[in-house]
Amino acid sequence: MTKTHTQMYCEERNIPVYPLDALDVIPQQIDRPDFIVVAGYGKFIPKIWLDFPKILPLNAHQSLLPQYAGRFPAQWAILNGETNTGVTIIKMTESFTDKGDILAQSTVPISKDDTSNSLYTKLYILSANLIIDTIPKIIKNEIKPSYQIGKGFYARQLTKEDGFFSPELFDRASNYPVLDKMLRALMPWPSVYTTVIDKNDNSYRMKVISAKIYLGKIELQKVHIEGKKPTNWSEISSHYSLKK
């Protein structure tokens, strides 16, 4: 097991840490807290934990709920071409779909250069600051919870198939905006890939790492063919071609 950054931070400052193998019981040595705060936690949290804090269990979700409820909010926001997203603090419920009452929200812009990693960095910093701002207001009864109204886009689990970019799409520069959003949203996982063939008509999966527009087409730059090392497409394009 690798220690999280949170655990290492706490241990360096002599803050007690209780790594949990499972959530079916609450360790007796943990004092009942005022709040439980969760962010980016992918497991179901049972009712015994939701009832454990004296005041509230809070979840910082990296979207403006009800938009982009689900496990991959930043990736889908980039894929859908959103220009902004944000963070929502909700009261946790037993639901996996982030349906709790909204306590606070804050917005952050999505730049044209943002990747999923850079956007999540912004969102988690915003989450921390918003939690710090929100908890004292909850204690002072300055916040009135609000229901989530409407149904937003669900940020479902991504799969390897979501990263496929068909070879014939490289022929037109008009397809580049789609590829650009995929490259920014899906790196490092599930990544963007296409299919190439060698001179013997053997087919290979090739990861696309970077590309640009050149002479009315999408020009591949950095690529990675399965079983080989990453390289520049210009160095291997005489040996491989896009499978169409």
Backbone torsions as a table, in degrees:
resi	resn	phi	psi	omega
1	MET	NA	137.4	177.1
2	THR	-100.5	131.8	179.9
3	LYS	-69.0	141.4	176.2
4	THR	-75.2	163.4	176.1
5	HIS	-62.1	-34.7	179.0
6	THR	-63.4	-44.7	-179.8
7	GLN	-63.6	-44.1	180.0
8	MET	-63.5	-40.7	177.7
9	TYR	-59.2	-45.8	-178.1
10	CYS	-67.3	-42.6	-178.8
11	GLU	-63.4	-36.2	178.2
12	GLU	-65.4	-22.0	-176.9
13	ARG	-112.5	15.5	177.8
14	ASN	57.9	34.8	173.3
15	ILE	-92.6	126.6	-177.0
16	PRO	-59.2	137.3	178.2
17	VAL	-126.4	136.2	-179.3
18	TYR	-126.3	83.9	177.5
19	PRO	-60.1	136.6	-174.8
20	LEU	-113.6	128.6	173.6
21	ASP	-78.7	-28.5	-179.8
22	ALA	-152.8	164.8	-177.8
23	LEU	-110.1	16.6	-176.6
24	ASP	-79.1	-15.6	175.7
25	VAL	-138.0	157.5	176.2
26	ILE	-104.9	120.8	179.6
27	PRO	-55.0	135.6	-175.0
28	GLN	-65.6	-23.7	-177.2
29	GLN	-79.3	-5.3	178.8
30	ILE	-87.5	120.2	176.0
31	ASP	-69.7	147.3	179.3
32	ARG	-65.6	120.7	-176.1
33	PRO	-89.2	167.1	172.7
34	ASP	-71.7	-40.5	-178.0
35	PHE	-135.4	153.2	162.2
36	ILE	-114.2	132.8	-179.6
37	VAL	-121.2	127.2	-178.6
38	VAL	-125.2	139.8	175.2
39	ALA	-145.7	125.1	176.5
40	GLY	65.0	32.4	-177.8
41	TYR	-98.3	120.9	-169.7
42	GLY	-91.8	3.4	-177.5
43	LYS	-105.0	156.4	176.5
44	PHE	-68.4	131.6	179.8
45	ILE	-103.8	114.2	-175.8
46	PRO	-69.8	164.5	-174.7
47	LYS	-61.3	-31.0	-178.9
48	ILE	-60.3	-32.1	177.9
49	TRP	-80.4	-36.7	-179.9
50	LEU	-66.1	-29.6	178.6
51	ASP	-88.5	-5.4	-173.0
52	PHE	-72.2	-43.1	-178.3
53	PRO	-69.1	151.0	-178.8
54	LYS	-69.3	-31.1	-175.3
55	ILE	-110.7	-69.1	-176.7
56	LEU	-152.5	150.0	164.6
57	PRO	-93.9	126.1	-174.3
58	LEU	-114.6	144.4	174.7
59	ASN	-124.1	127.7	172.6
60	ALA	-97.0	106.8	-178.0
61	HIS	-101.7	137.1	-172.6
62	GLN	-86.9	57.9	171.6
63	SER	-164.3	172.9	176.0
64	LEU	-95.4	83.4	-176.9
65	LEU	-56.5	144.9	10.6
66	PRO	-82.5	1.2	176.0
67	GLN	-68.2	136.7	172.9
68	TYR	60.4	39.3	165.3
69	ALA	-65.3	146.9	-178.7
70	GLY	126.0	-176.7	-169.5
71	ARG	-84.1	-18.3	-173.9
72	PHE	-127.5	57.7	-173.7
73	PRO	-65.8	-41.4	-177.3
74	ALA	-69.8	-41.7	179.4
75	GLN	-59.4	-46.2	-177.8
76	TRP	-71.5	-31.3	176.1
77	ALA	-62.9	-41.2	177.5
78	ILE	-68.5	-45.9	-179.5
79	LEU	-59.0	-35.1	-178.5
80	ASN	-87.2	3.2	175.3
81	GLY	74.3	24.6	178.4
82	GLU	-65.3	147.6	178.0
83	THR	-99.1	-12.1	174.2
84	ASN	-152.4	160.1	174.5
85	THR	-148.7	-155.5	-179.5
86	GLY	174.2	-158.8	-177.5
87	VAL	-130.0	141.3	176.2
88	THR	-124.2	128.6	172.8
89	ILE	-95.4	121.9	-179.7
90	ILE	-125.6	159.7	169.7
91	LYS	-78.3	122.9	-177.0
92	MET	-66.0	142.3	173.5
93	THR	-124.3	179.8	178.7
94	GLU	-77.6	-3.2	-178.9
95	SER	-80.3	145.7	176.8
96	PHE	-82.9	-8.8	-168.5
97	THR	-101.9	23.4	173.2
98	ASP	56.0	49.2	-175.1
99	LYS	-99.2	8.6	-176.9
100	GLY	-67.2	164.1	178.4
101	ASP	-64.5	142.1	-178.1
102	ILE	-82.2	130.8	178.4
103	LEU	-107.7	-30.8	179.9
104	ALA	-163.8	152.9	175.3
105	GLN	-143.0	151.6	175.5
106	SER	-148.1	144.0	-172.6
107	THR	-106.4	148.7	175.2
108	VAL	-138.1	139.8	179.0
109	PRO	-75.1	152.0	172.5
110	ILE	-104.0	116.7	-179.2
111	SER	-81.8	163.8	-179.8
112	LYS	-67.5	-16.6	180.0
113	ASP	-101.3	-3.1	-176.7
114	ASP	-64.8	133.7	168.2
115	THR	-101.0	173.4	176.8
116	SER	-60.9	-37.8	179.9
117	ASN	-65.2	-46.8	-178.6
118	SER	-67.7	-35.4	179.6
119	LEU	-70.1	-40.8	177.4
120	TYR	-64.6	-34.1	176.1
121	THR	-59.6	-46.7	177.1
122	LYS	-59.9	-44.0	-173.6
123	LEU	-69.6	-36.9	-179.8
124	TYR	-74.8	-32.5	173.0
125	ILE	-64.9	-43.9	177.2
126	LEU	-62.7	-39.7	178.7
127	SER	-58.9	-47.1	-179.3
128	ALA	-61.0	-46.5	-179.0
129	ASN	-65.5	-37.7	-179.2
130	LEU	-69.8	-37.9	175.5
131	ILE	-61.1	-45.4	179.9
132	ILE	-61.0	-36.0	180.0
133	ASP	-77.1	-32.4	-171.7
134	THR	-83.0	-39.8	-174.7
135	ILE	-57.8	-47.1	178.2
136	PRO	-60.4	-33.1	179.6
137	LYS	-69.8	-35.1	176.2
138	ILE	-64.5	-45.1	-179.4
139	ILE	-59.9	-36.4	-178.4
140	LYS	-88.0	6.4	-178.6
141	ASN	58.2	36.4	179.5
142	GLU	-94.5	-1.2	-177.9
143	ILE	-118.9	131.2	175.6
144	LYS	-106.6	114.6	180.0
145	PRO	-59.5	146.3	179.0
146	SER	-127.2	145.2	178.2
147	TYR	-70.4	150.7	171.9
148	GLN	-78.0	124.4	-176.3
149	ILE	-105.3	128.8	177.6
150	GLY	88.1	177.9	-179.2
151	LYS	-124.9	118.7	-178.7
152	GLY	-95.3	-177.6	176.2
153	PHE	-66.3	131.1	-179.5
154	TYR	-90.5	120.8	-177.6
155	ALA	-83.0	76.0	-174.4
156	ARG	-66.0	168.4	175.0
157	GLN	-57.4	130.6	175.4
158	LEU	-80.0	151.3	177.3
159	THR	-126.6	168.2	177.9
160	LYS	-58.5	-35.6	-178.4
161	GLU	-64.2	-25.6	178.9
162	ASP	-64.7	-20.3	-178.3
163	GLY	-91.3	1.9	-177.1
164	PHE	-77.3	129.6	176.2
165	PHE	-120.7	112.1	-171.7
166	SER	-62.3	137.2	-175.6
167	PRO	-54.1	-38.7	-176.9
168	GLU	-68.4	-16.1	179.9
169	LEU	-71.8	-16.0	179.6
170	PHE	-72.7	-13.7	-175.2
171	ASP	-73.7	-16.5	-175.9
172	ARG	-125.5	130.5	180.0
173	ALA	-64.5	-24.3	-179.2
174	SER	-63.8	-17.0	178.3
175	ASN	-87.1	-6.0	-175.5
176	TYR	-62.9	-40.9	179.6
177	PRO	-55.3	-37.5	178.1
178	VAL	-66.2	-46.2	179.0
179	LEU	-61.7	-42.4	-179.2
180	ASP	-60.1	-44.4	178.7
181	LYS	-64.3	-38.5	178.2
182	MET	-65.1	-43.7	-179.8
183	LEU	-62.5	-38.7	-179.0
184	ARG	-75.9	-33.4	-175.1
185	ALA	-86.2	-33.5	-167.3
186	LEU	-103.3	2.7	173.8
187	MET	-92.6	137.8	3.6
188	PRO	-86.4	-8.9	180.0
189	TRP	-142.6	140.3	3.7
190	PRO	-81.7	1.8	-179.9
191	SER	75.5	169.4	179.5
192	VAL	-108.7	132.9	-179.1
193	TYR	-141.8	159.3	174.4
194	THR	-137.2	-169.6	-177.9
195	THR	-123.1	134.6	177.3
196	VAL	-126.7	162.0	176.2
197	ILE	-127.6	149.8	175.0
198	ASP	-93.1	-173.3	-175.3
199	LYS	-68.7	-16.4	177.5
200	ASN	-98.0	13.7	179.9
201	ASP	65.3	23.1	172.3
202	ASN	-79.8	135.4	-175.2
203	SER	-97.6	140.9	-179.8
204	TYR	-137.3	148.2	170.5
205	ARG	-84.8	133.9	-178.9
206	MET	-128.2	123.4	175.9
207	LYS	-76.7	134.0	175.7
208	VAL	-97.8	118.4	-178.0
209	ILE	-96.7	-38.1	177.4
210	SER	-153.9	156.9	-179.1
211	ALA	-159.3	167.3	177.9
212	LYS	-150.0	173.0	175.5
213	ILE	-92.6	132.9	179.1
214	TYR	-150.1	123.4	177.6
215	LEU	52.5	46.2	174.4
216	GLY	76.7	8.0	178.7
217	LYS	-132.4	168.4	173.0
218	ILE	-87.1	122.4	-179.7
219	GLU	-103.1	123.9	177.3
220	LEU	-69.9	144.2	176.2
221	GLN	-117.2	-92.1	-179.7
222	LYS	-86.8	131.3	-178.8
223	VAL	-138.0	169.8	179.7
224	HIS	-148.8	103.3	177.6
225	ILE	-79.9	138.2	-177.6
226	GLU	-54.1	134.1	179.0
227	GLY	84.4	-2.2	-179.5
228	LYS	-126.3	-179.7	-179.7
229	LYS	-90.2	152.4	175.2
230	PRO	-58.8	143.8	-178.0
231	THR	-155.6	175.4	174.0
232	ASN	-82.6	136.3	-179.9
233	TRP	-58.3	-35.3	-178.6
234	SER	-61.8	-24.2	-178.9
235	GLU	-82.8	-17.2	-176.2
236	ILE	-125.5	0.1	-174.3
237	SER	-65.5	-19.1	177.2
238	SER	-78.3	-13.5	-178.3
239	HIS	-106.5	-17.5	-178.6
240	TYR	-132.9	156.5	173.5
241	SER	-141.1	156.8	179.7
242	LEU	-68.3	130.0	-179.6
243	LYS	-78.0	121.7	-176.2
244	LYS	-126.4	NA	NA
